[in-house]
Amino acid sequence: MSVAAAGLATAVLAGCGVDGKIGNYDKVSVWPDADPRGQSPIADLTTLTPVTVECYTPGKTDATGFGYGATYKISYDGGSGYIDASTSIMSDGGEVSPDRVPNC
């Protein structure tokens, strides 16, 4: 294992999250809560914005079929919030996926 990989593994185990960069998107909205219904975005991130993925929240649907999709809780220079889990986030260890971060 390389020193960089060992450092990344230690960071993930310590609860610091997974560092990465937003994939090729013009705009990724950041929401104040995992459930964005009725809220306005608090920020917009663009391609290659550095982020730390802290955890994953599965989507939820109520009995009527309404709900919201899965999200990642992230932090970035200037704040933190939630983004859609379908957003491509590239880290040194490859693309971030729900199995690489804890549930929120």
Backbone as XML, in Angstrom:
<?xml version="1.0"?>
<chain id="A" units="angstrom">
  <residue number="1" name="MET">
    <atom name="N" x="0.853" y="-1.168" z="0.000"/>
    <atom name="CA" x="0.000" y="0.000" z="0.000"/>
    <atom name="C" x="0.898" y="1.231" z="0.000"/>
  </residue>
  <residue number="2" name="SER">
    <atom name="N" x="0.580" y="2.189" z="-0.854"/>
    <atom name="CA" x="1.376" y="3.408" z="-0.919"/>
    <atom name="C" x="1.111" y="4.277" z="0.301"/>
  </residue>
  <residue number="3" name="VAL">
    <atom name="N" x="1.982" y="5.227" z="0.528"/>
    <atom name="CA" x="1.818" y="6.150" z="1.646"/>
    <atom name="C" x="0.536" y="6.945" z="1.474"/>
  </residue>
  <residue number="4" name="ALA">
    <atom name="N" x="0.241" y="7.377" z="0.235"/>
    <atom name="CA" x="-0.984" y="8.148" z="-0.025"/>
    <atom name="C" x="-2.214" y="7.307" z="0.263"/>
  </residue>
  <residue number="5" name="ALA">
    <atom name="N" x="-2.216" y="6.055" z="-0.170"/>
    <atom name="CA" x="-3.361" y="5.174" z="0.079"/>
    <atom name="C" x="-3.528" y="4.913" z="1.564"/>
  </residue>
  <residue number="6" name="ALA">
    <atom name="N" x="-2.424" y="4.718" z="2.273"/>
    <atom name="CA" x="-2.491" y="4.506" z="3.713"/>
    <atom name="C" x="-3.056" y="5.742" z="4.402"/>
  </residue>
  <residue number="7" name="GLY">
    <atom name="N" x="-2.661" y="6.906" z="3.940"/>
    <atom name="CA" x="-3.176" y="8.160" z="4.510"/>
    <atom name="C" x="-4.661" y="8.306" z="4.260"/>
  </residue>
  <residue number="8" name="LEU">
    <atom name="N" x="-5.112" y="7.957" z="3.053"/>
    <atom name="CA" x="-6.526" y="8.038" z="2.730"/>
    <atom name="C" x="-7.310" y="7.053" z="3.579"/>
  </residue>
  <residue number="9" name="ALA">
    <atom name="N" x="-6.819" y="5.841" z="3.718"/>
    <atom name="CA" x="-7.501" y="4.837" z="4.526"/>
    <atom name="C" x="-7.612" y="5.303" z="5.972"/>
  </residue>
  <residue number="10" name="THR">
    <atom name="N" x="-6.572" y="5.905" z="6.496"/>
    <atom name="CA" x="-6.589" y="6.413" z="7.857"/>
    <atom name="C" x="-7.608" y="7.525" z="7.997"/>
  </residue>
  <residue number="11" name="ALA">
    <atom name="N" x="-7.669" y="8.415" z="7.003"/>
    <atom name="CA" x="-8.621" y="9.519" z="7.053"/>
    <atom name="C" x="-10.052" y="9.007" z="7.068"/>
  </residue>
  <residue number="12" name="VAL">
    <atom name="N" x="-10.348" y="8.008" z="6.253"/>
    <atom name="CA" x="-11.696" y="7.462" z="6.213"/>
    <atom name="C" x="-12.034" y="6.791" z="7.537"/>
  </residue>
  <residue number="13" name="LEU">
    <atom name="N" x="-11.114" y="6.028" z="8.099"/>
    <atom name="CA" x="-11.359" y="5.347" z="9.358"/>
    <atom name="C" x="-11.513" y="6.333" z="10.504"/>
  </residue>
  <residue number="14" name="ALA">
    <atom name="N" x="-10.844" y="7.462" z="10.417"/>
    <atom name="CA" x="-10.921" y="8.449" z="11.479"/>
    <atom name="C" x="-12.210" y="9.258" z="11.417"/>
  </residue>
  <residue number="15" name="GLY">
    <atom name="N" x="-13.049" y="9.033" z="10.391"/>
    <atom name="CA" x="-14.304" y="9.740" z="10.285"/>
    <atom name="C" x="-14.193" y="11.080" z="9.588"/>
  </residue>
  <residue number="16" name="CYS">
    <atom name="N" x="-13.101" y="11.301" z="8.909"/>
    <atom name="CA" x="-12.902" y="12.581" z="8.232"/>
    <atom name="C" x="-13.580" y="12.624" z="6.878"/>
  </residue>
  <residue number="17" name="GLY">
    <atom name="N" x="-14.020" y="11.508" z="6.348"/>
    <atom name="CA" x="-14.665" y="11.474" z="5.048"/>
    <atom name="C" x="-13.682" y="11.155" z="3.944"/>
  </residue>
  <residue number="18" name="VAL">
    <atom name="N" x="-14.190" y="11.231" z="2.717"/>
    <atom name="CA" x="-13.387" y="10.945" z="1.531"/>
    <atom name="C" x="-13.230" y="12.241" z="0.748"/>
  </residue>
  <residue number="19" name="ASP">
    <atom name="N" x="-11.983" y="12.644" z="0.514"/>
    <atom name="CA" x="-11.704" y="13.851" z="-0.265"/>
    <atom name="C" x="-11.790" y="13.543" z="-1.747"/>
  </residue>
  <residue number="20" name="GLY">
    <atom name="N" x="-12.395" y="14.443" z="-2.490"/>
    <atom name="CA" x="-12.500" y="14.268" z="-3.924"/>
    <atom name="C" x="-12.837" y="15.573" z="-4.610"/>
  </residue>
  <residue number="21" name="LYS">
    <atom name="N" x="-13.159" y="15.466" z="-5.881"/>
    <atom name="CA" x="-13.538" y="16.634" z="-6.682"/>
    <atom name="C" x="-14.789" y="16.306" z="-7.478"/>
  </residue>
  <residue number="22" name="ILE">
    <atom name="N" x="-15.632" y="17.317" z="-7.623"/>
    <atom name="CA" x="-16.863" y="17.172" z="-8.400"/>
    <atom name="C" x="-16.492" y="16.812" z="-9.838"/>
  </residue>
  <residue number="23" name="GLY">
    <atom name="N" x="-17.235" y="15.863" z="-10.422"/>
    <atom name="CA" x="-17.006" y="15.446" z="-11.802"/>
    <atom name="C" x="-17.414" y="16.518" z="-12.794"/>
  </residue>
  <residue number="24" name="ASN">
    <atom name="N" x="-17.637" y="16.135" z="-14.014"/>
    <atom name="CA" x="-17.878" y="17.063" z="-15.115"/>
    <atom name="C" x="-19.336" y="17.541" z="-15.141"/>
  </residue>
  <residue number="25" name="TYR">
    <atom name="N" x="-19.633" y="18.544" z="-14.355"/>
    <atom name="CA" x="-20.968" y="19.132" z="-14.288"/>
    <atom name="C" x="-20.848" y="20.648" z="-14.373"/>
  </residue>
  <residue number="26" name="ASP">
    <atom name="N" x="-21.823" y="21.280" z="-15.009"/>
    <atom name="CA" x="-21.848" y="22.742" z="-15.042"/>
    <atom name="C" x="-22.196" y="23.303" z="-13.674"/>
  </residue>
  <residue number="27" name="LYS">
    <atom name="N" x="-23.155" y="22.627" z="-12.998"/>
    <atom name="CA" x="-23.615" y="23.128" z="-11.708"/>
    <atom name="C" x="-24.163" y="21.970" z="-10.881"/>
  </residue>
  <residue number="28" name="VAL">
    <atom name="N" x="-23.721" y="21.881" z="-9.641"/>
    <atom name="CA" x="-24.250" y="20.907" z="-8.684"/>
    <atom name="C" x="-24.807" y="21.717" z="-7.514"/>
  </residue>
  <residue number="29" name="SER">
    <atom name="N" x="-26.106" y="21.597" z="-7.290"/>
    <atom name="CA" x="-26.742" y="22.339" z="-6.202"/>
    <atom name="C" x="-26.441" y="21.684" z="-4.861"/>
  </residue>
  <residue number="30" name="VAL">
    <atom name="N" x="-26.165" y="22.524" z="-3.875"/>
    <atom name="CA" x="-25.945" y="22.083" z="-2.496"/>
    <atom name="C" x="-27.163" y="22.511" z="-1.693"/>
  </residue>
  <residue number="31" name="TRP">
    <atom name="N" x="-27.744" y="21.557" z="-0.963"/>
    <atom name="CA" x="-28.964" y="21.787" z="-0.204"/>
    <atom name="C" x="-28.655" y="21.800" z="1.289"/>
  </residue>
  <residue number="32" name="PRO">
    <atom name="N" x="-29.452" y="22.534" z="2.087"/>
    <atom name="CA" x="-29.194" y="22.609" z="3.522"/>
    <atom name="C" x="-29.575" y="21.345" z="4.287"/>
  </residue>
  <residue number="33" name="ASP">
    <atom name="N" x="-30.374" y="20.466" z="3.655"/>
    <atom name="CA" x="-30.846" y="19.260" z="4.321"/>
    <atom name="C" x="-30.913" y="18.127" z="3.298"/>
  </residue>
  <residue number="34" name="ALA">
    <atom name="N" x="-30.885" y="16.882" z="3.752"/>
    <atom name="CA" x="-30.962" y="15.749" z="2.831"/>
    <atom name="C" x="-32.275" y="15.767" z="2.045"/>
  </residue>
  <residue number="35" name="ASP">
    <atom name="N" x="-33.343" y="16.283" z="2.641"/>
    <atom name="CA" x="-34.637" y="16.416" z="1.974"/>
    <atom name="C" x="-34.741" y="17.835" z="1.419"/>
  </residue>
  <residue number="36" name="PRO">
    <atom name="N" x="-34.544" y="18.011" z="0.111"/>
    <atom name="CA" x="-34.527" y="19.359" z="-0.456"/>
    <atom name="C" x="-35.909" y="19.942" z="-0.742"/>
  </residue>
  <residue number="37" name="ARG">
    <atom name="N" x="-36.964" y="19.166" z="-0.532"/>
    <atom name="CA" x="-38.307" y="19.654" z="-0.861"/>
    <atom name="C" x="-38.626" y="20.934" z="-0.099"/>
  </residue>
  <residue number="38" name="GLY">
    <atom name="N" x="-39.084" y="21.955" z="-0.836"/>
    <atom name="CA" x="-39.463" y="23.225" z="-0.237"/>
    <atom name="C" x="-38.301" y="24.110" z="0.175"/>
  </residue>
  <residue number="39" name="GLN">
    <atom name="N" x="-37.080" y="23.734" z="-0.193"/>
    <atom name="CA" x="-35.900" y="24.518" z="0.183"/>
    <atom name="C" x="-35.229" y="25.092" z="-1.057"/>
  </residue>
  <residue number="40" name="SER">
    <atom name="N" x="-34.401" y="26.057" z="-0.854"/>
    <atom name="CA" x="-33.588" y="26.625" z="-1.929"/>
    <atom name="C" x="-32.151" y="26.176" z="-1.752"/>
  </residue>
  <residue number="41" name="PRO">
    <atom name="N" x="-31.423" y="25.989" z="-2.860"/>
    <atom name="CA" x="-30.006" y="25.621" z="-2.731"/>
    <atom name="C" x="-29.234" y="26.697" z="-1.964"/>
  </residue>
  <residue number="42" name="ILE">
    <atom name="N" x="-28.227" y="26.254" z="-1.209"/>
    <atom name="CA" x="-27.404" y="27.208" z="-0.465"/>
    <atom name="C" x="-26.120" y="27.537" z="-1.218"/>
  </residue>
  <residue number="43" name="ALA">
    <atom name="N" x="-25.802" y="26.747" z="-2.248"/>
    <atom name="CA" x="-24.597" y="26.991" z="-3.057"/>
    <atom name="C" x="-24.706" y="26.167" z="-4.333"/>
  </residue>
  <residue number="44" name="ASP">
    <atom name="N" x="-23.894" y="26.528" z="-5.298"/>
    <atom name="CA" x="-23.738" y="25.759" z="-6.526"/>
    <atom name="C" x="-22.255" y="25.491" z="-6.718"/>
  </residue>
  <residue number="45" name="LEU">
    <atom name="N" x="-21.903" y="24.222" z="-6.896"/>
    <atom name="CA" x="-20.512" y="23.836" z="-7.121"/>
    <atom name="C" x="-20.335" y="23.478" z="-8.588"/>
  </residue>
  <residue number="46" name="THR">
    <atom name="N" x="-19.119" y="23.589" z="-9.089"/>
    <atom name="CA" x="-18.843" y="23.294" z="-10.490"/>
    <atom name="C" x="-17.751" y="22.228" z="-10.606"/>
  </residue>
  <residue number="47" name="THR">
    <atom name="N" x="-17.448" y="21.863" z="-11.842"/>
    <atom name="CA" x="-16.444" y="20.848" z="-12.136"/>
    <atom name="C" x="-15.144" y="21.118" z="-11.383"/>
  </residue>
  <residue number="48" name="LEU">
    <atom name="N" x="-14.605" y="20.075" z="-10.798"/>
    <atom name="CA" x="-13.329" y="20.062" z="-10.074"/>
    <atom name="C" x="-13.331" y="20.815" z="-8.750"/>
  </residue>
  <residue number="49" name="THR">
    <atom name="N" x="-14.513" y="21.194" z="-8.253"/>
    <atom name="CA" x="-14.567" y="21.795" z="-6.918"/>
    <atom name="C" x="-14.172" y="20.730" z="-5.890"/>
  </residue>
  <residue number="50" name="PRO">
    <atom name="N" x="-13.183" y="21.006" z="-5.040"/>
    <atom name="CA" x="-12.803" y="20.039" z="-4.002"/>
    <atom name="C" x="-13.903" y="19.916" z="-2.942"/>
  </residue>
  <residue number="51" name="VAL">
    <atom name="N" x="-14.225" y="18.688" z="-2.573"/>
    <atom name="CA" x="-15.217" y="18.425" z="-1.534"/>
    <atom name="C" x="-14.731" y="17.276" z="-0.662"/>
  </residue>
  <residue number="52" name="THR">
    <atom name="N" x="-15.293" y="17.180" z="0.526"/>
    <atom name="CA" x="-15.099" y="16.015" z="1.384"/>
    <atom name="C" x="-16.466" y="15.387" z="1.586"/>
  </residue>
  <residue number="53" name="VAL">
    <atom name="N" x="-16.592" y="14.130" z="1.181"/>
    <atom name="CA" x="-17.846" y="13.405" z="1.351"/>
    <atom name="C" x="-17.838" y="12.796" z="2.747"/>
  </residue>
  <residue number="54" name="GLU">
    <atom name="N" x="-18.751" y="13.241" z="3.581"/>
    <atom name="CA" x="-18.782" y="12.813" z="4.976"/>
    <atom name="C" x="-19.632" y="11.567" z="5.191"/>
  </residue>
  <residue number="55" name="CYS">
    <atom name="N" x="-20.791" y="11.498" z="4.511"/>
    <atom name="CA" x="-21.673" y="10.340" z="4.695"/>
    <atom name="C" x="-22.722" y="10.286" z="3.597"/>
  </residue>
  <residue number="56" name="TYR">
    <atom name="N" x="-23.478" y="9.193" z="3.593"/>
    <atom name="CA" x="-24.492" y="8.911" z="2.583"/>
    <atom name="C" x="-25.859" y="8.773" z="3.255"/>
  </residue>
  <residue number="57" name="THR">
    <atom name="N" x="-26.878" y="9.386" z="2.646"/>
    <atom name="CA" x="-28.246" y="9.256" z="3.134"/>
    <atom name="C" x="-29.098" y="8.622" z="2.041"/>
  </residue>
  <residue number="58" name="PRO">
    <atom name="N" x="-29.647" y="7.433" z="2.294"/>
    <atom name="CA" x="-30.530" y="6.829" z="1.292"/>
    <atom name="C" x="-31.766" y="7.699" z="1.092"/>
  </residue>
  <residue number="59" name="GLY">
    <atom name="N" x="-32.345" y="7.657" z="-0.091"/>
    <atom name="CA" x="-33.577" y="8.403" z="-0.341"/>
    <atom name="C" x="-34.732" y="7.843" z="0.469"/>
  </residue>
  <residue number="60" name="LYS">
    <atom name="N" x="-35.786" y="8.627" z="0.583"/>
    <atom name="CA" x="-36.964" y="8.200" z="1.330"/>
    <atom name="C" x="-38.216" y="8.484" z="0.505"/>
  </residue>
  <residue number="61" name="THR">
    <atom name="N" x="-39.185" y="7.599" z="0.607"/>
    <atom name="CA" x="-40.464" y="7.762" z="-0.065"/>
    <atom name="C" x="-41.567" y="7.527" z="0.958"/>
  </residue>
  <residue number="62" name="ASP">
    <atom name="N" x="-42.582" y="8.402" z="0.928"/>
    <atom name="CA" x="-43.690" y="8.207" z="1.863"/>
    <atom name="C" x="-44.745" y="7.288" z="1.243"/>
  </residue>
  <residue number="63" name="ALA">
    <atom name="N" x="-45.829" y="7.061" z="1.947"/>
    <atom name="CA" x="-46.869" y="6.127" z="1.506"/>
    <atom name="C" x="-47.531" y="6.559" z="0.199"/>
  </residue>
  <residue number="64" name="THR">
    <atom name="N" x="-47.483" y="7.834" z="-0.127"/>
    <atom name="CA" x="-48.101" y="8.322" z="-1.360"/>
    <atom name="C" x="-47.147" y="8.280" z="-2.546"/>
  </residue>
  <residue number="65" name="GLY">
    <atom name="N" x="-45.901" y="7.859" z="-2.306"/>
    <atom name="CA" x="-44.926" y="7.760" z="-3.388"/>
    <atom name="C" x="-44.068" y="8.993" z="-3.578"/>
  </residue>
  <residue number="66" name="PHE">
    <atom name="N" x="-44.280" y="10.001" z="-2.742"/>
    <atom name="CA" x="-43.457" y="11.199" z="-2.833"/>
    <atom name="C" x="-42.279" y="11.090" z="-1.887"/>
  </residue>
  <residue number="67" name="GLY">
    <atom name="N" x="-41.194" y="11.742" z="-2.228"/>
    <atom name="CA" x="-40.014" y="11.699" z="-1.379"/>
    <atom name="C" x="-38.849" y="12.401" z="-2.041"/>
  </residue>
  <residue number="68" name="TYR">
    <atom name="N" x="-37.673" y="11.916" z="-1.756"/>
    <atom name="CA" x="-36.460" y="12.506" z="-2.314"/>
    <atom name="C" x="-35.428" y="11.415" z="-2.520"/>
  </residue>
  <residue number="69" name="GLY">
    <atom name="N" x="-34.468" y="11.702" z="-3.368"/>
    <atom name="CA" x="-33.435" y="10.726" z="-3.703"/>
    <atom name="C" x="-32.304" y="10.693" z="-2.696"/>
  </residue>
  <residue number="70" name="ALA">
    <atom name="N" x="-31.398" y="9.764" z="-2.905"/>
    <atom name="CA" x="-30.237" y="9.612" z="-2.035"/>
    <atom name="C" x="-29.312" y="10.820" z="-2.158"/>
  </residue>
  <residue number="71" name="THR">
    <atom name="N" x="-28.629" y="11.132" z="-1.069"/>
    <atom name="CA" x="-27.720" y="12.281" z="-1.046"/>
    <atom name="C" x="-26.418" y="11.927" z="-0.341"/>
  </residue>
  <residue number="72" name="TYR">
    <atom name="N" x="-25.398" y="12.733" z="-0.630"/>
    <atom name="CA" x="-24.155" y="12.712" z="0.136"/>
    <atom name="C" x="-24.100" y="13.990" z="0.958"/>
  </residue>
  <residue number="73" name="LYS">
    <atom name="N" x="-23.695" y="13.885" z="2.219"/>
    <atom name="CA" x="-23.386" y="15.075" z="3.006"/>
    <atom name="C" x="-21.942" y="15.421" z="2.695"/>
  </residue>
  <residue number="74" name="ILE">
    <atom name="N" x="-21.717" y="16.659" z="2.294"/>
    <atom name="CA" x="-20.371" y="17.091" z="1.914"/>
    <atom name="C" x="-19.981" y="18.357" z="2.665"/>
  </residue>
  <residue number="75" name="SER">
    <atom name="N" x="-18.687" y="18.595" z="2.694"/>
    <atom name="CA" x="-18.172" y="19.894" z="3.112"/>
    <atom name="C" x="-17.257" y="20.387" z="2.000"/>
  </residue>
  <residue number="76" name="TYR">
    <atom name="N" x="-17.166" y="21.674" z="1.874"/>
    <atom name="CA" x="-16.383" y="22.313" z="0.820"/>
    <atom name="C" x="-15.904" y="23.651" z="1.350"/>
  </residue>
  <residue number="77" name="ASP">
    <atom name="N" x="-15.001" y="24.279" z="0.633"/>
    <atom name="CA" x="-14.484" y="25.575" z="1.050"/>
    <atom name="C" x="-15.632" y="26.575" z="1.057"/>
  </residue>
  <residue number="78" name="GLY">
    <atom name="N" x="-16.084" y="26.956" z="2.219"/>
    <atom name="CA" x="-17.177" y="27.908" z="2.316"/>
    <atom name="C" x="-18.437" y="27.340" z="2.942"/>
  </residue>
  <residue number="79" name="GLY">
    <atom name="N" x="-18.467" y="26.042" z="3.223"/>
    <atom name="CA" x="-19.667" y="25.528" z="3.859"/>
    <atom name="C" x="-19.815" y="24.030" z="3.783"/>
  </residue>
  <residue number="80" name="SER">
    <atom name="N" x="-21.047" y="23.583" z="4.028"/>
    <atom name="CA" x="-21.374" y="22.168" z="3.950"/>
    <atom name="C" x="-22.854" y="22.042" z="3.624"/>
  </residue>
  <residue number="81" name="GLY">
    <atom name="N" x="-23.225" y="20.862" z="3.175"/>
    <atom name="CA" x="-24.618" y="20.618" z="2.837"/>
    <atom name="C" x="-24.755" y="19.258" z="2.188"/>
  </residue>
  <residue number="82" name="TYR">
    <atom name="N" x="-25.800" y="19.079" z="1.408"/>
    <atom name="CA" x="-26.115" y="17.804" z="0.782"/>
    <atom name="C" x="-26.210" y="17.965" z="-0.728"/>
  </residue>
  <residue number="83" name="ILE">
    <atom name="N" x="-25.686" y="16.964" z="-1.454"/>
    <atom name="CA" x="-25.804" y="16.937" z="-2.909"/>
    <atom name="C" x="-26.378" y="15.589" z="-3.327"/>
  </residue>
  <residue number="84" name="ASP">
    <atom name="N" x="-26.940" y="15.548" z="-4.518"/>
    <atom name="CA" x="-27.507" y="14.318" z="-5.057"/>
    <atom name="C" x="-26.428" y="13.244" z="-5.137"/>
  </residue>
  <residue number="85" name="ALA">
    <atom name="N" x="-26.763" y="12.032" z="-4.684"/>
    <atom name="CA" x="-25.774" y="10.947" z="-4.658"/>
    <atom name="C" x="-25.406" y="10.444" z="-6.051"/>
  </residue>
  <residue number="86" name="SER">
    <atom name="N" x="-26.134" y="10.861" z="-7.078"/>
    <atom name="CA" x="-25.758" y="10.473" z="-8.441"/>
    <atom name="C" x="-24.635" y="11.351" z="-8.989"/>
  </residue>
  <residue number="87" name="THR">
    <atom name="N" x="-24.247" y="12.376" z="-8.247"/>
    <atom name="CA" x="-23.153" y="13.255" z="-8.654"/>
    <atom name="C" x="-21.843" y="12.479" z="-8.660"/>
  </residue>
  <residue number="88" name="SER">
    <atom name="N" x="-21.098" y="12.595" z="-9.729"/>
    <atom name="CA" x="-19.799" y="11.936" z="-9.820"/>
    <atom name="C" x="-18.773" y="12.731" z="-9.022"/>
  </residue>
  <residue number="89" name="ILE">
    <atom name="N" x="-18.158" y="12.054" z="-8.047"/>
    <atom name="CA" x="-17.108" y="12.660" z="-7.237"/>
    <atom name="C" x="-15.897" y="11.745" z="-7.338"/>
  </residue>
  <residue number="90" name="MET">
    <atom name="N" x="-14.818" y="12.268" z="-7.873"/>
    <atom name="CA" x="-13.608" y="11.472" z="-8.068"/>
    <atom name="C" x="-12.630" y="11.711" z="-6.926"/>
  </residue>
  <residue number="91" name="SER">
    <atom name="N" x="-12.150" y="10.611" z="-6.348"/>
    <atom name="CA" x="-11.145" y="10.682" z="-5.285"/>
    <atom name="C" x="-9.897" y="9.952" z="-5.761"/>
  </residue>
  <residue number="92" name="ASP">
    <atom name="N" x="-8.846" y="9.986" z="-4.952"/>
    <atom name="CA" x="-7.616" y="9.259" z="-5.300"/>
    <atom name="C" x="-7.877" y="7.761" z="-5.433"/>
  </residue>
  <residue number="93" name="GLY">
    <atom name="N" x="-8.880" y="7.254" z="-4.728"/>
    <atom name="CA" x="-9.207" y="5.836" z="-4.771"/>
    <atom name="C" x="-10.278" y="5.492" z="-5.790"/>
  </residue>
  <residue number="94" name="GLY">
    <atom name="N" x="-10.611" y="6.415" z="-6.679"/>
    <atom name="CA" x="-11.649" y="6.182" z="-7.684"/>
    <atom name="C" x="-12.912" y="6.957" z="-7.351"/>
  </residue>
  <residue number="95" name="GLU">
    <atom name="N" x="-13.972" y="6.658" z="-8.088"/>
    <atom name="CA" x="-15.223" y="7.374" z="-7.890"/>
    <atom name="C" x="-15.840" y="7.008" z="-6.536"/>
  </residue>
  <residue number="96" name="VAL">
    <atom name="N" x="-16.342" y="8.025" z="-5.844"/>
    <atom name="CA" x="-16.983" y="7.819" z="-4.551"/>
    <atom name="C" x="-18.312" y="7.104" z="-4.776"/>
  </residue>
  <residue number="97" name="SER">
    <atom name="N" x="-18.595" y="6.130" z="-3.917"/>
    <atom name="CA" x="-19.853" y="5.405" z="-3.960"/>
    <atom name="C" x="-20.366" y="5.244" z="-2.535"/>
  </residue>
  <residue number="98" name="PRO">
    <atom name="N" x="-21.660" y="4.942" z="-2.370"/>
    <atom name="CA" x="-22.211" y="4.823" z="-1.022"/>
    <atom name="C" x="-21.486" y="3.830" z="-0.114"/>
  </residue>
  <residue number="99" name="ASP">
    <atom name="N" x="-20.898" y="2.791" z="-0.702"/>
    <atom name="CA" x="-20.214" y="1.813" z="0.142"/>
    <atom name="C" x="-18.846" y="2.290" z="0.631"/>
  </residue>
  <residue number="100" name="ARG">
    <atom name="N" x="-18.397" y="3.437" z="0.164"/>
    <atom name="CA" x="-17.099" y="3.968" z="0.606"/>
    <atom name="C" x="-17.210" y="4.968" z="1.744"/>
  </residue>
  <residue number="101" name="VAL">
    <atom name="N" x="-18.445" y="5.351" z="2.099"/>
    <atom name="CA" x="-18.649" y="6.307" z="3.191"/>
    <atom name="C" x="-19.739" y="5.757" z="4.114"/>
  </residue>
  <residue number="102" name="PRO">
    <atom name="N" x="-19.727" y="6.177" z="5.383"/>
    <atom name="CA" x="-20.762" y="5.681" z="6.304"/>
    <atom name="C" x="-22.131" y="6.286" z="6.010"/>
  </residue>
  <residue number="103" name="ASN">
    <atom name="N" x="-23.179" y="5.642" z="6.503"/>
    <atom name="CA" x="-24.510" y="6.247" z="6.436"/>
    <atom name="C" x="-24.586" y="7.389" z="7.444"/>
  </residue>
  <residue number="104" name="CYS">
    <atom name="N" x="-25.346" y="8.415" z="7.100"/>
    <atom name="CA" x="-25.505" y="9.566" z="7.993"/>
    <atom name="C" x="-26.413" y="9.217" z="9.150"/>
  </residue>
</chain>
